[in-house]
Amino acid sequence: MIPVIRPFLGEEEALAAAETVRSGWVAQGPRVKEFEGAFAESVQAQHGVALSNCTTALHLSLHLLGIGPGDEVIVPSLSFIATANAVRYVGATPVFADVEPLTANLTAATVEAVITPRTAAVLAVHQCGLPFDVDTLDALCAKHKLALVQDAACAAGSTYKGRPATAGASIAAWSFHPRKVLTTGEGGMLTTDNEEWAARARRLREHGMSVSAADRHSTGRVVLETYDEVGFNYRMTDLQAAVGLVQLRKLPEVIARRRELADRYHKLFTEVDVDDLRAVTDPDYGTTNYQTFWVELPESYGGSLVDALSGLAARGISARRGLMASHNEPAYADAPAELPVTERLTQRLVALPLFHQMTEDEQDTVVHALTEVLREGRR
Ligand SMILES: *Cc1c(COP(=O)(O)O)cnc(C)c1O
C-alpha cells in the first residue's frame, strides 16, 4: 500500500533523542526551551510555549482569553474535531460557521453570518495548511471586538502575504503529531506576541507552579514553589523537543519537496482525461505547505466518497476522507447547523498520498488509480 503520509525521520532525530536520554534530563528542560525559541522565531512570534499537543494548546489559548460558560466561539465544523472540542473544554458553546469552497476555510462573510451578542471569539483554522485570509478575519474581529485564535495545527511552513501564516497573530496553536509536516511524536506549541500570556501559559502547563522544576533544578538553591491558580499537566518532554529541533531545521527542505510533489500532481492531472478534477492549490494571498493534498471528486463521478476510497484501496492506495464535519458527529448532535459547503466538501474531498520520500513512480500509480476509479464511476 502507498500510505497517505509517512513521517520523515532519520538518524539525526534518533541521535538527538539518544543524546537527551544520555543527558539524564528527559522531562521539560533545556531542549524544550531551545525548541520554543527556535520555533517562535521561525514563525515570527515573540514567544513560544511548548505543550503536550495542539489540543491542549487550543484549550490553554481559550483559557488564557478568559472564555467560559455563556460565551460562544465561532469555529469551522469542517475541521478535525479537536477544534470544536477545545471550546467545550472551557465550558463555552461552539457555533459552527460554513467555509468557502475553494480553500475550505472560514471567511469574514461566513463568520459574520453567525455572530451573536454572545460571541466572544473566533477560532479559525489554517485548514490542511492552507492559510485563511488573515487580514479580512482580523478586521472583522476588530470591528466586533472578538478575539481571534488561530488553529495552526497543520500550518508549519505555510505563508500569508510573504510571511509565516500566523505572523502578528495574538495567539496561535500548533501540532507536531506525525500526521503534520513537523513531528515530535506527540507535541504542540502555543505562540503569542503577548508576554504576560506566555508567562501564564508556562505556569499553567506545569500545574500552575510559580517556578518550573527545571528552573528550580538549575538555580542550585532551595526554592519552594507556590501554586497560585489551578493549572494542568500539558508539558512537552525534552525527548520530544530534541527531535523537534532537528525537524525544524529540515522544515524548509520538507516544504520545498511537498510543494514540488504537489506541482507534479497538478501537472499530471492536466494530462489525464478526467473532467473538472479540482485539486487544492495556493490561494492568491499565500502559500500552503500541502499538509494534506486533497482533490474534490468531480460532478461526473456518481459514486460516494467511500466508493472512491475503496476503489483506491483496492488498487494499493491508502487515501483518506479529506476533512470531517464535526457537526455531523454524535458528540455534536446538540449543535445542529446548516452548512451546505461543509456538507458538500466533507463528502467530496479525498486526501491523496503525499510524503517526502514519495517517488515519481508512486505518484504515477496514484494518478493512474484515481483516473481509473473516476472513469469507472462516471455517471
Ligand atoms: C491535528 C489537528 C489538531 C489536533 O492536534 P493534536 O496535536 O493531535 O492535538 C487540531 N486542529 C487541527 C485543525 C488539526 O488538524
The ligand as a Gaussian input file, in Angstrom:
#p B3LYP/6-31G(d) Opt

LIG

0 1
 C       -4.308000      17.702000      14.123000
 C       -5.176000      18.828000      14.438000
 C       -5.454000      19.209000      15.768000
 C       -5.015000      18.382000      16.937000
 O       -3.639000      18.301000      17.067000
 P       -3.025000      17.334000      18.203000
 O       -1.599000      17.776000      18.281000
 O       -3.169000      15.938000      17.715000
 O       -3.763000      17.575000      19.459000
 C       -6.212000      20.327000      15.980000
 N       -6.701000      21.063000      14.964000
 C       -6.475000      20.738000      13.681000
 C       -7.022000      21.593000      12.587000
 C       -5.721000      19.593000      13.374000
 O       -5.531000      19.261000      12.095000

